[in-house]
Amino acid sequence: MLRTRVITAVVLVLLLIASLMASGHWPFALLTLVLIAAAGWEWARLNQAGDGLAIGLAALLAAACAATFAIGWTERAPAVAWWLAALLWLAGGIIALRGGPAAWPQLPRAARWGIGLVALWASWLAIGHARVVGINFMLSVFCLVWAADIAAYFGGRAFGRRKLAPSISPGKSWEGVWSGMAGVLLLAVIWTLLDRSLAFDSPSLYTRLLQTLGLAGAAAALLALAAMSVVGDLIESLVKRAAGAKDSSRLLPGHGGVLDRVDALLPVFPIALAFAGT
């Protein structure tokens, strides 16, 4: 299992590096489009879509992504799109998490499919636009989510006492959430110092937040982003629990499904762009 997991991770990293090194933005957009379409297929199946319909919904999502790329939205998307996505995640997250796994299947299936596909499309658009802003900026958002997850894991194991959402994800604790937030703030300090001393292709998210929001505003924004990464993780866990599934699929050998790997990223990218004013 470990060998399979490592091989899958290496293949994905090599594909990512190749797409970033290629001339133009379309190779990266194509790679992420394929992954998001796969996530759309997983979402549809988790929400009671049959095999044929799930493929159709994934194709619809891929077509929507391709259309927005064709009209240039990855380069100059309207800023209001990020704030609308942020509102969707905030309102939808509150409603879904308050209802819990038992309430989720009571929503009409078409509504569940639509919510997921719109959220996935907005996240793909945000990731594509972040690539246009710059590789350093994009990687700083990715690393924010990874730092929050890693710090939350170790902080939760060391200090975890109070459960965060036992009916959705029993392993998560409030102490883990706070540890994740501390990890993000530490990462922001280090990355901001690197921005000042190294010649990156673009300012990182942390530097942009500091420039536009000031120290207190940047810290508040980063804490909010760390919290939303937890929301993304919890919502996918809620949907899987409602569906009685352990993983979103088996598309990624040793890792489960695409949604299992990107759930925390989905709300963070559009909200990060909203905060950064891109």
Backbone bond lengths (Angstrom), bond angles and torsions (degrees), N, CA, C in turn:
res aa  C-N    CA-C-N  psi(-1)  N-CA   C-N-CA  omega(-1)  CA-C   N-CA-C  phi
1 M - - - 1.463 - - 1.526 110.90 -
2 L 1.333 116.78 -44.38 1.460 119.97 -179.76 1.524 110.69 -63.40
3 R 1.339 116.26 -41.12 1.465 119.72 179.70 1.529 110.41 -62.75
4 T 1.315 116.50 -44.23 1.464 120.73 178.84 1.523 110.46 -61.86
5 R 1.321 116.03 -42.33 1.460 121.08 -179.58 1.525 110.96 -62.16
6 V 1.320 116.55 -43.20 1.460 121.06 -179.20 1.527 110.70 -66.70
7 I 1.339 117.27 -43.25 1.464 120.87 -179.70 1.523 110.50 -61.21
8 T 1.331 117.05 -44.57 1.463 120.75 178.70 1.519 110.82 -61.18
9 A 1.320 117.03 -44.27 1.464 121.01 -179.75 1.523 111.06 -63.24
10 V 1.328 117.63 -41.70 1.465 121.39 -179.96 1.523 110.45 -63.88
11 V 1.333 117.00 -44.14 1.471 120.84 179.20 1.525 110.52 -60.31
12 L 1.332 117.10 -44.85 1.465 120.36 -179.82 1.526 111.56 -64.36
13 V 1.320 116.95 -40.95 1.467 120.58 179.16 1.524 110.59 -64.50
14 L 1.329 117.33 -41.89 1.463 120.62 179.16 1.526 110.97 -64.03
15 L 1.327 117.07 -41.12 1.459 120.34 177.08 1.530 110.78 -63.05
16 L 1.336 115.79 -40.97 1.457 119.97 179.11 1.523 110.77 -63.62
17 I 1.319 116.87 -46.23 1.469 120.30 -179.24 1.526 110.39 -62.26
18 A 1.334 116.23 -43.19 1.461 119.70 -179.78 1.528 111.22 -62.19
19 S 1.336 116.44 -40.09 1.465 119.52 -179.55 1.523 111.82 -68.46
20 L 1.326 116.88 -32.72 1.460 120.49 179.55 1.529 112.21 -76.84
21 M 1.324 116.64 -29.42 1.458 120.49 -178.95 1.526 112.52 -83.70
22 A 1.332 116.18 -17.36 1.462 120.04 -178.76 1.532 110.39 -67.90
23 S 1.318 115.42 153.41 1.463 119.07 177.52 1.524 109.60 -74.75
24 G 1.314 116.43 138.21 1.453 120.65 -178.05 1.523 111.62 85.82
25 H 1.319 114.61 167.49 1.465 120.23 -177.60 1.527 113.17 -95.09
26 W 1.342 116.80 -11.74 1.458 118.77 -172.09 1.532 114.44 -67.54
27 P 1.371 121.75 -33.37 1.465 118.20 178.74 1.535 112.79 -61.76
28 F 1.332 115.87 -41.71 1.459 118.93 177.38 1.525 110.57 -66.51
29 A 1.336 116.59 -41.83 1.462 120.22 178.27 1.511 110.95 -60.86
30 L 1.338 117.35 -39.92 1.467 120.87 -179.94 1.526 111.11 -67.25
31 L 1.321 116.82 -44.08 1.467 120.30 179.55 1.526 110.76 -60.27
32 T 1.324 116.38 -48.39 1.463 119.26 -179.18 1.522 111.53 -69.09
33 L 1.331 117.76 -30.74 1.465 120.42 176.30 1.525 110.51 -62.43
34 V 1.328 116.73 -44.36 1.469 120.44 178.98 1.530 110.34 -60.85
35 L 1.332 116.48 -43.43 1.464 120.20 -179.26 1.531 111.38 -66.63
36 I 1.319 117.19 -41.57 1.458 120.22 -179.62 1.523 110.71 -68.18
37 A 1.346 117.01 -38.46 1.465 119.78 176.11 1.529 110.58 -61.67
38 A 1.333 116.50 -40.22 1.468 120.16 176.36 1.522 110.82 -63.13
39 A 1.338 116.43 -40.17 1.460 120.45 176.99 1.531 110.54 -63.84
40 G 1.355 116.92 -36.53 1.459 120.60 176.73 1.513 111.96 -63.63
41 W 1.324 116.14 -40.49 1.476 121.12 175.91 1.532 110.57 -61.13
42 E 1.333 115.73 -44.06 1.470 119.55 178.76 1.529 110.99 -63.25
43 W 1.332 116.21 -44.28 1.461 120.38 -179.67 1.532 110.91 -59.54
44 A 1.326 116.43 -44.66 1.456 120.21 -179.37 1.531 110.87 -62.64
45 R 1.307 117.40 -43.33 1.469 120.71 179.90 1.523 111.65 -65.77
46 L 1.333 116.83 -38.42 1.462 119.53 177.46 1.527 112.03 -65.94
47 N 1.330 115.99 -21.40 1.456 120.74 -177.61 1.524 112.13 -111.24
48 Q 1.321 114.28 38.35 1.473 122.99 167.54 1.520 114.62 68.69
49 A 1.306 117.49 30.70 1.463 120.42 171.07 1.528 108.23 -91.97
50 G 1.317 116.50 137.53 1.450 120.24 175.84 1.522 111.36 -67.69
51 D 1.333 116.69 170.51 1.460 120.46 -174.75 1.524 112.19 -58.04
52 G 1.339 116.49 -47.73 1.455 119.51 -178.39 1.515 112.71 -64.96
53 L 1.326 116.38 -43.08 1.460 120.18 179.46 1.519 111.06 -66.33
54 A 1.327 117.03 -37.86 1.467 120.19 179.01 1.518 110.82 -62.24
55 I 1.326 116.87 -41.06 1.466 120.47 177.18 1.527 109.87 -64.66
56 G 1.338 116.45 -41.21 1.453 120.05 179.08 1.515 112.67 -63.04
57 L 1.330 117.26 -41.81 1.457 120.73 178.75 1.530 111.32 -66.93
58 A 1.335 116.21 -37.58 1.462 119.61 176.38 1.523 110.56 -64.20
59 A 1.341 116.44 -40.03 1.469 120.29 177.81 1.524 110.81 -65.14
60 L 1.343 116.35 -38.59 1.464 120.26 177.30 1.522 110.95 -62.62
61 L 1.315 116.78 -42.40 1.464 121.23 177.58 1.524 110.64 -63.10
62 A 1.329 117.00 -44.70 1.460 120.48 178.88 1.524 110.63 -61.46
63 A 1.331 116.45 -40.55 1.469 120.01 179.29 1.520 111.29 -64.85
64 A 1.335 117.30 -39.61 1.461 120.71 178.18 1.528 110.56 -63.89
65 C 1.327 116.77 -41.01 1.463 120.22 178.06 1.528 110.52 -64.81
66 A 1.330 116.13 -45.19 1.466 119.97 -179.47 1.528 111.07 -62.59
67 A 1.330 116.46 -39.57 1.470 120.03 -179.66 1.521 111.35 -64.65
68 T 1.325 116.90 -43.09 1.464 119.06 -179.86 1.524 111.64 -69.48
69 F 1.345 116.33 -29.85 1.465 118.73 174.21 1.524 109.97 -67.90
70 A 1.335 116.16 -41.10 1.461 120.83 -177.60 1.527 112.11 -63.65
71 I 1.317 117.20 -34.78 1.468 119.32 -178.96 1.530 112.16 -88.93
72 G 1.337 116.40 2.58 1.460 120.24 172.43 1.511 116.31 88.50
73 W 1.325 117.48 15.85 1.461 118.57 -177.74 1.526 113.13 -70.16
74 T 1.320 118.59 -24.34 1.465 117.92 177.20 1.528 110.98 -66.13
75 E 1.332 116.92 -24.16 1.465 120.57 179.36 1.520 113.04 -92.77
76 R 1.312 116.84 -32.41 1.474 118.85 -176.32 1.530 110.25 -146.51
77 A 1.288 115.84 57.55 1.462 120.24 177.40 1.527 109.37 -68.80
78 P 1.323 117.88 145.05 1.471 119.75 176.94 1.523 110.54 -62.91
79 A 1.326 116.52 133.92 1.470 120.81 -176.66 1.523 112.09 -58.87
80 V 1.341 116.90 -27.85 1.454 119.55 -179.17 1.528 111.33 -63.10
81 A 1.348 117.16 -23.72 1.463 120.14 179.81 1.526 111.08 -61.13
82 W 1.341 116.07 -38.37 1.467 118.77 -178.69 1.528 110.57 -69.79
83 W 1.333 116.70 -38.56 1.461 118.99 179.76 1.535 111.49 -70.36
84 L 1.333 117.05 -34.53 1.466 119.70 175.52 1.526 110.57 -65.83
85 A 1.339 116.09 -40.47 1.462 119.53 176.72 1.521 111.18 -64.21
86 A 1.331 116.33 -40.59 1.465 120.43 177.72 1.523 110.72 -61.15
87 L 1.343 116.82 -42.16 1.458 120.86 178.63 1.523 110.88 -64.00
88 L 1.341 116.49 -41.35 1.469 120.63 178.20 1.515 111.11 -59.89
89 W 1.331 116.33 -46.26 1.457 119.51 -179.04 1.523 112.23 -67.49
90 L 1.333 116.46 -40.23 1.459 119.63 -178.43 1.523 111.23 -67.16
91 A 1.330 116.19 -52.02 1.464 119.62 -178.44 1.520 111.03 -68.05
92 G 1.337 116.18 -46.02 1.464 119.35 -179.69 1.515 112.19 -64.45
93 G 1.336 115.99 -38.70 1.456 119.20 179.48 1.517 112.11 -63.86
94 I 1.338 116.70 -43.29 1.467 120.32 179.49 1.525 110.55 -62.38
95 I 1.330 116.37 -46.62 1.472 120.48 -178.35 1.526 110.99 -63.95
96 A 1.344 116.13 -47.03 1.462 119.72 -176.85 1.518 111.80 -65.52
97 L 1.328 117.24 -45.06 1.461 120.05 -176.35 1.520 111.59 -71.51
98 R 1.325 117.76 -32.47 1.467 119.48 176.70 1.529 110.69 -68.51
99 G 1.334 116.58 -36.42 1.459 120.09 -179.74 1.515 112.99 -74.87
100 G 1.330 115.95 -35.51 1.455 120.13 178.90 1.521 113.02 79.54
101 P 1.335 116.66 179.68 1.470 120.96 -177.41 1.527 113.79 -59.94
102 A 1.316 117.74 -29.89 1.468 119.72 -177.44 1.524 111.62 -71.17
103 A 1.324 117.06 -34.08 1.471 120.02 -176.33 1.517 112.67 -82.75
104 W 1.320 118.06 -26.15 1.463 120.66 -174.46 1.534 113.08 -58.24
105 P 1.337 120.21 -47.40 1.469 119.35 -178.56 1.530 113.51 -66.34
106 Q 1.325 117.95 -12.94 1.465 120.15 179.49 1.527 112.26 -76.02
107 L 1.326 117.34 -17.92 1.458 119.64 174.00 1.525 109.50 -68.73
108 P 1.332 118.33 146.39 1.470 119.61 176.21 1.526 110.49 -56.84
109 R 1.327 116.14 142.05 1.462 119.30 -177.97 1.523 112.05 -59.01
110 A 1.326 116.91 -40.14 1.466 119.47 -179.99 1.524 111.22 -60.84
111 A 1.333 117.36 -37.32 1.459 121.10 178.45 1.524 110.39 -66.38
112 R 1.315 116.97 -41.33 1.461 120.36 179.13 1.520 110.96 -65.59
113 W 1.321 116.95 -42.47 1.465 119.68 177.53 1.524 110.37 -61.37
114 G 1.336 116.03 -46.65 1.466 120.17 -177.25 1.510 112.45 -62.92
115 I 1.339 116.94 -43.72 1.467 120.56 179.45 1.524 110.42 -58.59
116 G 1.317 116.48 -46.97 1.457 120.14 -178.49 1.511 113.34 -65.92
117 L 1.334 116.71 -43.51 1.459 119.63 -177.73 1.527 111.65 -67.16
118 V 1.332 117.10 -39.70 1.468 119.70 177.75 1.529 110.27 -64.89
119 A 1.334 116.78 -42.41 1.465 119.89 179.53 1.521 110.85 -64.06
120 L 1.329 117.67 -41.15 1.459 121.01 178.97 1.527 111.26 -66.46
121 W 1.327 116.63 -41.73 1.467 119.85 177.65 1.524 111.27 -61.25
122 A 1.336 117.01 -46.40 1.465 120.38 -179.75 1.521 111.11 -62.29
123 S 1.315 117.24 -37.96 1.461 120.74 179.74 1.523 110.82 -69.15
124 W 1.352 117.04 -40.78 1.470 119.09 176.99 1.520 110.28 -61.78
125 L 1.322 116.69 -43.91 1.459 120.64 179.70 1.531 110.60 -61.39
126 A 1.324 116.82 -40.94 1.462 120.74 179.94 1.522 111.44 -66.72
127 I 1.335 117.16 -41.53 1.467 119.99 178.24 1.522 110.49 -64.05
128 G 1.343 116.40 -42.56 1.457 119.77 178.02 1.516 112.25 -62.89
129 H 1.322 116.51 -40.38 1.468 119.72 179.30 1.532 110.63 -69.06
130 A 1.323 117.02 -36.84 1.465 120.14 177.61 1.525 110.69 -61.11
131 R 1.335 116.16 -36.27 1.478 119.54 176.61 1.526 110.52 -64.26
132 V 1.310 117.24 -37.84 1.464 120.88 178.58 1.527 110.27 -67.03
133 V 1.320 117.11 -39.54 1.473 120.52 177.94 1.527 110.20 -59.62
134 G 1.319 117.16 -40.91 1.462 120.51 177.80 1.514 111.60 156.22
135 I 1.324 115.54 150.31 1.461 119.97 -178.53 1.525 110.75 -64.83
136 N 1.330 117.28 -41.17 1.463 119.91 179.11 1.528 110.76 -60.93
137 F 1.328 116.23 -42.76 1.469 119.87 178.15 1.517 110.42 -62.30
138 M 1.327 117.17 -48.75 1.454 120.62 -178.11 1.530 111.97 -61.24
139 L 1.335 116.36 -46.33 1.463 119.26 -178.98 1.525 111.55 -65.12
140 S 1.324 117.29 -31.84 1.466 119.27 179.05 1.528 111.20 -65.25
141 V 1.339 117.42 -31.46 1.469 120.12 176.93 1.524 109.89 -73.97
142 F 1.339 116.39 -44.84 1.467 119.25 175.84 1.527 110.65 -54.84
143 C 1.331 115.72 -48.31 1.466 120.20 -175.62 1.519 111.97 -67.95
144 L 1.325 117.84 -28.41 1.467 119.96 174.84 1.522 110.07 -58.11
145 V 1.335 115.97 -47.01 1.472 120.26 -178.94 1.520 110.58 -66.63
146 W 1.325 116.75 -43.40 1.460 119.53 -179.67 1.518 111.15 -65.21
147 A 1.335 117.85 -40.26 1.465 120.81 178.99 1.520 110.64 -64.28
148 A 1.330 116.61 -42.30 1.461 120.24 178.69 1.527 110.71 -61.29
149 D 1.327 116.22 -41.74 1.467 120.40 -178.20 1.524 111.43 -68.23
150 I 1.335 116.39 -45.54 1.467 120.00 -178.39 1.521 111.22 -65.97
151 A 1.339 116.47 -46.34 1.463 119.76 -179.92 1.521 111.08 -64.70
152 A 1.343 116.84 -36.96 1.459 119.94 178.23 1.527 111.19 -65.52
153 Y 1.320 115.98 -38.34 1.471 120.31 -179.95 1.529 110.95 -62.12
154 F 1.326 114.98 -52.32 1.465 117.92 -177.21 1.535 111.48 -72.47
155 G 1.325 117.68 -37.52 1.458 119.48 176.95 1.513 111.98 -65.28
156 G 1.333 116.47 -39.21 1.458 120.23 177.95 1.519 112.35 -64.94
157 R 1.330 115.41 -40.90 1.476 118.79 178.51 1.520 111.87 -65.54
158 A 1.340 116.35 -37.01 1.462 119.78 -175.95 1.522 112.95 -82.19
159 F 1.334 116.74 -37.71 1.460 119.82 -170.77 1.526 114.05 -123.20
160 G 1.329 117.17 -6.09 1.458 120.19 -172.22 1.519 113.96 -58.89
161 R 1.322 115.63 122.58 1.472 121.53 177.46 1.532 110.58 -129.99
162 R 1.325 116.40 -46.51 1.466 120.26 -175.24 1.520 110.19 -98.11
163 K 1.332 116.43 122.40 1.452 121.54 -178.13 1.524 110.56 -69.12
164 L 1.320 115.10 139.91 1.456 121.00 -179.31 1.521 111.39 -81.86
165 A 1.322 117.13 -52.44 1.467 121.97 -177.96 1.529 107.68 -148.72
166 P 1.330 117.63 75.50 1.470 120.33 -172.32 1.519 114.67 -60.46
167 S 1.328 118.27 -28.92 1.467 119.71 -179.54 1.525 112.45 -78.61
168 I 1.340 116.69 -13.16 1.469 120.72 -177.69 1.524 111.10 -110.28
169 S 1.322 116.47 -50.85 1.465 121.58 -178.30 1.521 108.42 -142.68
170 P 1.319 117.07 88.77 1.475 120.82 -172.82 1.520 114.79 -59.68
171 G 1.329 118.15 -21.98 1.457 120.16 -176.75 1.510 114.39 -79.98
172 K 1.320 117.96 -12.83 1.468 120.41 -175.90 1.533 110.45 -87.90
173 S 1.336 114.81 143.45 1.463 120.93 179.71 1.517 109.82 -131.64
174 W 1.335 115.24 161.31 1.463 119.73 175.93 1.520 110.66 -64.42
175 E 1.326 116.26 -35.89 1.458 118.91 178.89 1.531 110.92 -64.06
176 G 1.335 116.29 -34.42 1.459 120.13 175.25 1.518 111.76 -64.54
177 V 1.337 116.58 -40.89 1.470 120.61 178.11 1.518 110.20 -61.04
178 W 1.321 117.01 -46.86 1.465 119.96 -179.15 1.529 110.96 -65.06
179 S 1.328 116.71 -37.13 1.466 119.65 176.99 1.518 110.22 -64.03
180 G 1.325 116.66 -40.43 1.465 119.96 177.35 1.511 111.59 -61.44
181 M 1.322 117.24 -41.64 1.466 120.48 178.29 1.519 111.04 -63.77
182 A 1.323 116.63 -40.96 1.471 119.83 178.22 1.526 110.34 -63.92
183 G 1.323 116.78 -39.29 1.461 120.45 178.14 1.517 112.05 -62.92
184 V 1.330 117.21 -38.71 1.465 121.34 178.65 1.527 110.45 -65.88
185 L 1.325 117.55 -43.60 1.469 120.09 179.37 1.527 111.20 -63.53
186 L 1.326 116.52 -39.60 1.468 119.77 177.66 1.521 110.39 -64.60
187 L 1.321 117.21 -44.08 1.454 120.81 177.99 1.529 110.79 -60.16
188 A 1.329 116.51 -39.99 1.461 120.72 -179.15 1.523 111.19 -62.49
189 V 1.315 117.06 -42.03 1.474 120.61 178.73 1.527 110.10 -61.77
190 I 1.335 116.51 -47.91 1.468 120.27 -178.00 1.523 110.90 -63.83
191 W 1.337 117.17 -44.51 1.466 120.37 -175.90 1.534 111.04 -68.81
192 T 1.323 116.47 -35.89 1.466 119.53 177.97 1.520 110.95 -63.91
193 L 1.316 117.28 -39.72 1.468 121.03 176.88 1.524 110.78 -65.44
194 L 1.345 117.04 -38.35 1.462 120.24 177.63 1.523 110.98 -65.98
195 D 1.340 116.77 -38.05 1.465 120.39 177.39 1.527 111.20 -57.26
196 R 1.322 115.78 -36.36 1.469 120.33 -176.40 1.524 112.54 -77.04
197 S 1.331 116.37 -23.81 1.466 118.77 -173.58 1.525 113.40 -107.78
198 L 1.327 118.51 -16.13 1.454 121.66 -177.87 1.527 110.56 -119.72
199 A 1.315 115.95 153.78 1.471 121.39 -177.45 1.525 109.85 -94.45
200 F 1.314 117.22 81.85 1.457 122.00 175.86 1.528 109.69 -81.31
201 D 1.335 115.49 166.40 1.469 119.22 -178.51 1.519 112.90 -73.71
202 S 1.341 116.98 -15.86 1.468 121.08 -177.46 1.518 108.60 -162.26
203 P 1.329 118.03 156.76 1.464 119.71 173.29 1.534 109.86 -65.22
204 S 1.301 116.20 147.73 1.463 120.01 176.30 1.524 110.21 -74.29
205 L 1.317 115.30 169.82 1.469 120.10 174.22 1.521 110.28 -55.03
206 Y 1.324 117.50 -40.30 1.459 121.85 -173.98 1.528 110.91 -66.62
207 T 1.313 116.21 -42.26 1.461 119.40 178.01 1.524 110.90 -66.61
208 R 1.328 117.29 -41.11 1.462 120.36 179.84 1.528 110.86 -64.03
209 L 1.318 117.68 -40.87 1.457 120.27 178.59 1.527 110.65 -64.96
210 L 1.320 116.07 -40.18 1.465 119.91 179.34 1.525 110.58 -64.21
211 Q 1.329 116.63 -38.70 1.463 120.82 -178.84 1.528 112.27 -71.19
212 T 1.332 116.55 -36.66 1.463 120.03 -174.29 1.524 113.61 -93.62
213 L 1.327 117.76 -29.40 1.465 120.63 -173.47 1.525 113.43 -114.27
214 G 1.319 118.03 -12.11 1.455 119.46 -174.72 1.518 111.06 81.12
215 L 1.321 116.03 174.52 1.460 120.51 -174.22 1.533 111.91 -63.17
216 A 1.339 117.61 -50.93 1.464 120.62 -177.68 1.532 110.69 -65.21
217 G 1.329 116.54 -42.71 1.459 119.48 -179.78 1.511 111.90 -65.52
218 A 1.346 117.17 -39.91 1.464 120.58 178.80 1.526 110.71 -64.35
219 A 1.329 116.43 -42.33 1.469 119.43 178.83 1.528 111.11 -62.62
220 A 1.330 116.45 -42.81 1.466 119.74 179.04 1.526 111.17 -63.73
221 A 1.345 116.55 -41.46 1.462 120.24 179.32 1.524 111.10 -63.50
222 L 1.325 116.96 -41.22 1.459 120.25 -179.39 1.530 111.40 -66.89
223 L 1.324 117.04 -38.26 1.455 119.97 176.60 1.531 110.63 -64.35
224 A 1.337 115.72 -39.10 1.466 119.82 178.01 1.529 110.91 -65.18
225 L 1.325 117.32 -40.09 1.462 120.75 178.93 1.529 111.20 -66.29
226 A 1.329 116.50 -40.66 1.462 119.40 176.78 1.533 110.49 -62.07
227 A 1.327 116.21 -39.87 1.467 119.97 177.99 1.526 111.16 -65.19
228 M 1.340 117.18 -39.97 1.462 119.74 -179.11 1.521 112.07 -70.03
229 S 1.326 117.70 -26.75 1.465 118.79 174.21 1.526 110.29 -64.46
230 V 1.324 116.52 -35.35 1.469 120.78 176.03 1.521 110.15 -67.88
231 V 1.335 116.45 -40.30 1.465 120.75 178.90 1.528 110.21 -60.23
232 G 1.333 117.27 -45.34 1.457 120.50 179.03 1.514 111.70 -59.22
233 D 1.313 116.35 -43.48 1.465 121.58 178.32 1.524 110.85 -63.42
234 L 1.328 116.41 -44.89 1.465 120.55 -177.77 1.524 112.20 -65.86
235 I 1.331 117.16 -38.77 1.463 119.09 -178.84 1.521 110.29 -65.25
236 E 1.334 117.45 -41.65 1.466 117.67 177.83 1.521 110.80 -65.56
237 S 1.334 117.42 -39.60 1.467 120.49 177.08 1.523 110.73 -61.92
238 L 1.330 116.31 -39.65 1.472 120.86 178.46 1.525 110.69 -61.52
239 V 1.323 117.11 -46.01 1.466 121.03 -178.51 1.527 110.31 -65.47
240 K 1.322 116.87 -42.11 1.466 119.46 178.00 1.522 111.33 -64.33
241 R 1.323 116.85 -41.31 1.466 119.50 179.09 1.521 110.73 -64.62
242 A 1.335 116.80 -40.66 1.463 119.88 177.82 1.520 111.40 -63.16
243 A 1.345 116.34 -32.52 1.462 120.66 -179.72 1.519 112.60 -87.85
244 G 1.329 117.30 -6.85 1.459 120.62 -178.22 1.519 112.94 71.37
245 A 1.343 116.44 30.40 1.468 121.19 -177.11 1.524 110.11 -112.22
246 K 1.322 116.08 143.67 1.458 121.00 176.32 1.519 111.18 -83.19
247 D 1.340 116.29 -42.68 1.458 122.49 179.22 1.518 109.05 -123.19
248 S 1.333 116.39 158.88 1.465 119.22 179.01 1.521 111.34 -70.43
249 S 1.340 117.93 -27.37 1.460 123.19 173.79 1.529 106.66 -173.65
250 R 1.325 115.50 -168.30 1.471 120.98 174.51 1.525 110.45 -122.40
251 L 1.306 116.32 30.81 1.460 120.25 -177.86 1.517 112.65 -65.65
252 L 1.335 117.26 -32.69 1.459 121.62 -178.19 1.525 108.65 -107.93
253 P 1.323 118.46 99.98 1.465 121.08 -176.29 1.529 112.29 -52.97
254 G 1.316 115.20 127.84 1.463 120.63 179.78 1.508 114.56 84.65
255 H 1.342 117.23 -11.19 1.463 121.20 -176.61 1.527 113.10 -120.83
256 G 1.312 118.42 -11.84 1.459 120.48 -174.47 1.513 110.49 91.14
257 G 1.338 116.81 -129.94 1.451 121.25 -177.07 1.516 112.86 -108.36
258 V 1.329 115.06 174.37 1.458 120.53 178.56 1.528 110.48 -64.77
259 L 1.332 117.00 -43.34 1.466 119.79 179.13 1.521 112.07 -58.94
260 D 1.330 116.22 -34.33 1.464 119.49 178.62 1.523 111.73 -62.14
261 R 1.322 116.95 -27.33 1.456 121.83 -176.98 1.523 113.30 -94.45
262 V 1.335 117.66 -23.58 1.470 119.05 -173.07 1.525 113.45 -115.87
263 D 1.332 118.15 1.28 1.467 120.19 -172.56 1.531 112.86 -55.33
264 A 1.327 117.29 -43.17 1.468 119.85 -178.12 1.524 112.24 -72.48
265 L 1.341 117.07 -23.52 1.468 120.54 179.59 1.520 112.46 -74.56
266 L 1.327 117.05 -28.81 1.461 120.90 -168.41 1.529 114.13 -58.92
267 P 1.334 120.14 -48.22 1.462 117.86 177.84 1.521 113.51 -77.76
268 V 1.320 117.75 -24.66 1.460 120.88 -170.89 1.522 111.91 -71.08
269 F 1.330 118.13 -42.05 1.461 119.51 -174.92 1.521 113.10 -61.81
270 P 1.346 119.76 -53.68 1.469 116.86 179.97 1.524 113.95 -64.04
271 I 1.338 117.12 -34.72 1.458 119.38 -180.00 1.525 110.32 -71.04
272 A 1.342 117.26 -36.46 1.462 120.22 176.15 1.519 111.02 -61.04
273 L 1.335 116.71 -41.72 1.457 120.01 178.77 1.523 111.40 -66.58
274 A 1.334 117.07 -36.02 1.463 120.34 176.87 1.522 109.90 -62.98
275 F 1.326 117.30 -45.91 1.460 120.86 -179.73 1.531 112.01 -65.66
276 A 1.347 115.37 -38.04 1.460 119.55 -176.00 1.515 112.64 -78.52
277 G 1.332 117.75 -12.73 1.448 121.56 177.99 1.508 114.15 70.01
278 T 1.347 117.52 34.50 1.466 119.88 179.90 1.519 111.65 -86.40
